[in-house]
Amino acid sequence: MDITALKKEFKTRYGGSKAKSLLYFAPGRVNLIGEHTDYNGGFVFPCALNFGTYLAIRKSDDGFVRMASMNFDYTASVPLADISRKHEGQWVNYPLGVLNEFNKLGVKITGMEMLFYGNVPNGAGLSSSASIEIVTALAVNEIFNAGLDGVELAKLGQRAENLFVGVNCGIMDQFASAMGKKDSAIFLDCNTLKYKLVPLKLKGYKLVISNTNKRRGLADSKYNERRAECDKAVEYIKKAKNISLLGEIPEEEFYLIDQQIPDETVKKRARHVVTEIKRTVDAMQELGSGNLVKFGALMNGSHDSLRDDYEVTGNELDTLVDEARKIPGVIGSRMTGAGFGGCTVSLVAGNQVETFMQTVGKNYTAKTGLKADFYIAEIGDGAKLIGSF
């Protein structure tokens, strides 16, 4: 991203002012393992990427919030009294949802001029939406002295997506965007929000993100349906054990009481969640011990469970994973994100990365008719102020 171009466009669009203009950034994320566990009170293991959403912003006192993006044509000039009104199907609902949450907290916003630029591929499952929410939340928090810490900003961003956008996501994406640290993964307990940073020592391996380029919109996908199925599993299990989230059941105990779930589909959904939580704990320990081969095997097990029990992969993701696993030097490959399209993440020997991208890309196109994009993941910091201009 050419930050100079963003600053120039901001001044062209909004003109000069005596007020200081600020530039913020919040990253997207890749989840190494622990998928569809966050809203079930389980563990996740994401890390922040070095690409995300930039926000050039200037405080104003005219009672309007003006929003534009270098990625989309749609713009909005919203009176403060109308912040709670949705713009059907538009990107501005993400920052508006955040502003609406600040309103609920009684934070007095006087007005803003905002220009966004994101270099996270939209719809790729790398949390472009969370990065928009968190960059907005951090900027508003600092400009209007709301006094929230990073964890509180992550929770606010999650509420915006749940209540305003209408996607019942867990806390992982916003937490990783707000709290990420360079060259570290975050082992997060989504029930308590206790976390620890685990150094990402890959010993000559690279994390390669492969984008299916099959777009999926979470709000219209089966994401909310899966969450409802998990809630149904909890209701069944309550007959034998008083729980409120699937994350409260250890794997070995689940197999003793899974007969309480009469619906085979609901049982499969619960089985994925419970086994995925165990895989995530094991993966954190293996990574911390430097056992990358075992870590990669757990990544493989995660994808297979998402494919067979949770059924959120689909032909494109499965094809990328299948082709990746055929390449020498690939020790793990799985879908990442909500599924139904989006991206995979693979652990690839550094000397095989070019072969991986060329061969997987060619075979993927031959089998799906789509062109995959590849990114070598660089792990960066969470949301931050870059500077003023």
C-alpha positions, -999 to 999 in steps of 0.1 A, spaced: 0 0 0 13 34 -10 4 54 21 13 86 3 -16 79 -22 -40 74 7 -30 107 22 -33 125 -11 -67 110 -18 -79 121 17 -69 157 11 -84 157 -24 -117 143 -11 -120 163 22 -98 194 16 -75 211 40 -81 218 77 -64 231 107 -74 199 125 -48 171 125 -53 141 103 -43 107 116 -35 74 100 -44 41 117 -39 4 107 -56 -28 118 -45 -62 104 -64 -91 90 -57 -125 105 -50 -161 96 -62 -188 120 -36 -216 122 -61 -240 139 -93 -239 160 -121 -232 135 -157 -226 146 -146 -231 182 -147 -194 192 -184 -190 195 -185 -223 213 -163 -211 241 -132 -230 230 -96 -223 220 -84 -206 188 -48 -201 176 -47 -171 152 -21 -146 142 -23 -111 128 -11 -106 92 10 -77 79 -19 -66 56 -52 -52 67 -72 -20 67 -58 16 68 -79 45 80 -71 82 74 -93 101 97 -99 137 109 -121 149 137 -148 174 128 -175 193 148 -203 195 122 -223 166 134 -216 144 103 -196 112 98 -183 111 62 -171 77 50 -154 67 18 -131 38 7 -105 34 -20 -119 -1 -25 -155 6 -31 -175 33 -49 -202 36 -22 -198 66 1 -219 79 30 -224 112 48 -243 103 79 -258 127 104 -249 116 140 -286 111 146 -287 85 119 -257 63 129 -280 35 139 -296 33 104 -282 5 82 -272 9 46 -285 -23 30 -257 -45 18 -230 -18 20 -195 -19 35 -202 12 56 -223 -10 80 -190 -22 96 -178 12 108 -214 23 115 -219 -7 137 -188 3 157 -199 39 160 -233 27 171 -216 7 199 -197 38 211 -230 57 211 -244 30 235 -215 36 258 -222 73 259 -191 84 240 -198 118 226 -188 118 189 -189 153 172 -181 142 136 -154 127 115 -140 125 79 -129 89 72 -111 73 42 -105 35 43 -81 14 22 -79 -24 27 -54 -48 11 -70 -79 26 -88 -97 -2 -125 -92 4 -144 -124 11 -112 -144 14 -118 -155 50 -89 -134 63 -111 -110 83 -113 -79 62 -145 -71 82 -128 -74 116 -99 -52 104 -124 -25 94 -142 -27 127 -110 -26 148 -93 2 129 -125 22 133 -127 13 170 -91 22 178 -93 55 160 -126 66 176 -114 54 210 -83 76 208 -98 106 191 -127 109 214 -109 97 246 -132 67 252 -105 50 274 -111 14 262 -82 -12 262 -75 -36 233 -96 -64 247 -126 -41 252 -122 -28 216 -122 -64 203 -154 -71 222 -170 -39 209 -161 -49 173 -176 -83 178 -208 -67 191 -209 -44 160 -208 -75 137 -233 -95 157 -259 -68 164 -255 -44 134 -242 -65 105 -260 -96 116 -233 -122 116 -231 -142 148 -193 -144 148 -172 -152 178 -145 -130 192 -114 -145 174 -112 -122 144 -115 -89 163 -92 -101 191 -65 -111 167 -67 -78 149 -66 -58 181 -41 -78 201 -18 -95 176 20 -94 180 47 -97 154 60 -132 148 37 -147 174 4 -167 174 -23 -160 200 -36 -190 220 -69 -176 231 -95 -191 254 -127 -176 239 -147 -182 270 -125 -164 295 -105 -142 270 -73 -154 287 -45 -156 262 -8 -162 257 15 -154 229 34 -183 214 65 -175 192 60 -187 157 93 -205 150 89 -223 117 124 -236 112 127 -232 75 90 -236 68 67 -209 54 30 -203 60 14 -200 26 -21 -187 22 -40 -199 -8 -71 -180 -19 -98 -200 -37 -112 -168 -52 -146 -182 -45 -164 -153 -28 -186 -160 2 -207 -136 23 -209 -147 59 -243 -131 65 -258 -151 36 -239 -183 42 -247 -212 65 -225 -197 92 -254 -187 114 -270 -221 107 -240 -239 121 -241 -218 152 -277 -227 157 -268 -264 154 -242 -260 181 -268 -244 204 -291 -273 197 -264 -298 207 -260 -280 240 -297 -283 246 -296 -320 241 -264 -325 262 -280 -306 291 -301 -336 298 -269 -354 310 -246 -325 319 -254 -289 328 -234 -269 302 -239 -236 284 -213 -241 256 -198 -271 238 -163 -259 249 -171 -270 284 -170 -307 275 -136 -325 273 -133 -348 243 -132 -380 263 -164 -371 282 -182 -361 250 -180 -397 237 -197 -409 270 -227 -387 265 -230 -381 228 -259 -405 227 -280 -377 242 -280 -361 207 -306 -379 186 -300 -358 155 -270 -373 136 -262 -340 119 -262 -321 151 -240 -348 167 -215 -344 139 -213 -306 144 -207 -311 181 -181 -337 175 -161 -313 153 -162 -286 179 -151 -309 208 -123 -326 188 -112 -293 173 -107 -277 207 -85 -307 217 -65 -304 184 -60 -267 191 -46 -273 226 -23 -300 212 -12 -278 183 -2 -250 207 19 -274 227 35 -290 196 44 -256 181 58 -245 214 80 -276 215 91 -272 180 74 -303 167 63 -289 134 55 -323 118 30 -331 145 16 -295 143 11 -301 106 -7 -334 112 -31 -316 135 -38 -290 108 -47 -319 85 -70 -334 110 -87 -300 115 -95 -297 78 -108 -333 76 -131 -326 105 -143 -294 90 -150 -313 57 -167 -344 71 -183 -333 104 -189 -296 101 -194 -296 64 -181 -260 57 -154 -267 31 -167 -273 -4 -151 -283 -36 -128 -254 -40 -112 -255 -5 -110 -293 -6 -93 -292 -40 -67 -267 -28 -60 -288 3 -58 -321 -16 -34 -306 -42 -13 -290 -14 -9 -323 4 6 -339 -28 35 -315 -28 68 -327 -12 76 -305 18 40 -298 27 34 -310 63 0 -295 69 -28 -278 50 -63 -268 60 -90 -243 53 -89 -212 75 -118 -189 84 -155 -196 83 -154 -217 51 -178 -219 22 -149 -205 1 -121 -182 12 -86 -195 19 -64 -223 30 -32 -221 50 -4 -246 44 29 -253 62 54 -256 33 92 -262 33 108 -229 22 126 -245 -8 93 -259 -21 72 -227 -20 76 -218 -57 69 -254 -67 39 -253 -44 24 -222 -59 30 -232 -95 18 -268 -92 -11 -263 -68 -22 -233 -89 -22 -252 -122 -40 -282 -108 -66 -261 -90 -74 -242 -122 -77 -274 -141 -101 -289 -116 -123 -259 -107 -119 -233 -135 -108 -207 -110 -74 -190 -105 -60 -192 -70 -39 -164 -55 -10 -172 -31 5 -152 -3 35 -160 20 21 -150 54 41 -124 74 30 -121 109 26 -86 121 14 -65 151 -22 -57 160 -40 -24 155 -19 8 159 -16 45 151 9 49 122 12 87 125 -3 121 116 -2 142 84 
